[in-house]
Amino acid sequence: MNKKAISLYKSQEIERNTSIKYPFNSITSFIYLILLLHFYNKTFTLFNLIGILIIISLTISSYLWWAYRDAFVQKIDIISYSSIIYYVGFLNLINNSLSINYRFNISILFIILVYFITLITENNNNFLIKLINIIGVLFSVNIILENNINNKIKIGLILTFFSFVFKICDTFNFINFNNLKLCSGTGWFHILSGIGLFNLIDIQ
């Protein structure tokens, strides 16, 4: 890993002269592994397998990206977190249908979407990547709000919302996280979004 890249969403964490350049951002990436608990002892389906692969990919690529700043790893990280944003919405569509054919078609449609995201990421189109992320958030939130909202979902939405607030404040320097001894908004984004997604994901 020797080709460095510029972060799509920069962070205030100070780079260290160690083997791990951004320890806080790197270590907090492992929070996403808690999402795998949802798949324990559940019926094996194509969409569940896709979810497991995305979560593992997101965790590993996010850790390696902040640890080493490798250009190839960055692309995997972008594809992974862009995919997980849409996965929540598609999962709700699948959970609300009893039709096996419908569930299979939704899974195939999601695979096509991930392929589309991959092509955009490969072409380094940062504007389209950010646009796709925004559309993904609006899509998944809209799908979730169309269903019955319980306290668990409300907590998940609130935590996920504040995770994005922390990330935006980190990227655009709206809050000085170093002065507050909070390391970076990106690391807190990982923590809050990981717990938030844990509340939003419901595997059947």
VENGIWO-V132305 format. One record per residue. RES is the residue in one small letter. SS is DSSP state (H for helix, E for strand, - for the rest). Layout:
res=RES ss=SS
res=RES ss=SS
This chain:
res=m ss=-
res=n ss=-
res=k ss=-
res=k ss=E
res=a ss=-
res=i ss=-
res=s ss=-
res=l ss=-
res=y ss=-
res=k ss=-
res=s ss=-
res=q ss=-
res=e ss=-
res=i ss=-
res=e ss=-
res=r ss=-
res=n ss=-
res=t ss=-
res=s ss=-
res=i ss=-
res=k ss=-
res=y ss=-
res=p ss=H
res=f ss=H
res=n ss=H
res=s ss=H
res=i ss=H
res=t ss=H
res=s ss=H
res=f ss=H
res=i ss=H
res=y ss=H
res=l ss=H
res=i ss=H
res=l ss=H
res=l ss=H
res=l ss=H
res=h ss=H
res=f ss=H
res=y ss=-
res=n ss=-
res=k ss=-
res=t ss=-
res=f ss=-
res=t ss=-
res=l ss=H
res=f ss=H
res=n ss=H
res=l ss=H
res=i ss=H
res=g ss=H
res=i ss=H
res=l ss=H
res=i ss=H
res=i ss=H
res=i ss=H
res=s ss=H
res=l ss=H
res=t ss=H
res=i ss=H
res=s ss=H
res=s ss=H
res=y ss=H
res=l ss=H
res=w ss=H
res=w ss=H
res=a ss=H
res=y ss=H
res=r ss=-
res=d ss=E
res=a ss=H
res=f ss=H
res=v ss=H
res=q ss=H
res=k ss=H
res=i ss=H
res=d ss=H
res=i ss=H
res=i ss=H
res=s ss=H
res=y ss=H
res=s ss=H
res=s ss=H
res=i ss=H
res=i ss=H
res=y ss=H
res=y ss=H
res=v ss=H
res=g ss=H
res=f ss=H
res=l ss=H
res=n ss=H
res=l ss=H
res=i ss=H
res=n ss=H
res=n ss=-
res=s ss=-
res=l ss=-
res=s ss=-
res=i ss=H
res=n ss=H
res=y ss=H
res=r ss=H
res=f ss=H
res=n ss=H
res=i ss=H
res=s ss=H
res=i ss=H
res=l ss=H
res=f ss=H
res=i ss=H
res=i ss=H
res=l ss=H
res=v ss=H
res=y ss=H
res=f ss=H
res=i ss=H
res=t ss=H
res=l ss=H
res=i ss=H
res=t ss=H
res=e ss=H
res=n ss=-
res=n ss=-
res=n ss=-
res=n ss=H
res=f ss=H
res=l ss=H
res=i ss=H
res=k ss=H
res=l ss=H
res=i ss=H
res=n ss=H
res=i ss=H
res=i ss=H
res=g ss=H
res=v ss=H
res=l ss=H
res=f ss=H
res=s ss=H
res=v ss=H
res=n ss=H
res=i ss=H
res=i ss=H
res=l ss=H
res=e ss=-
res=n ss=-
res=n ss=-
res=i ss=-
res=n ss=-
res=n ss=H
res=k ss=H
res=i ss=H
res=k ss=H
res=i ss=H
res=g ss=H
res=l ss=H
res=i ss=H
res=l ss=H
res=t ss=H
res=f ss=H
res=f ss=H
res=s ss=H
res=f ss=H
res=v ss=H
res=f ss=H
res=k ss=H
res=i ss=H
res=c ss=H
res=d ss=H
res=t ss=H
res=f ss=-
res=n ss=-
res=f ss=-
res=i ss=-
res=n ss=-
res=f ss=-
res=n ss=-
res=n ss=-
res=l ss=-
res=k ss=-
res=l ss=-
res=c ss=-
res=s ss=-
res=g ss=H
res=t ss=H
res=g ss=H
res=w ss=H
res=f ss=H
res=h ss=H
res=i ss=H
res=l ss=H
res=s ss=H
res=g ss=H
res=i ss=H
res=g ss=H
res=l ss=H
res=f ss=H
res=n ss=H
res=l ss=H
res=i ss=-
res=d ss=-
res=i ss=-
res=q ss=-
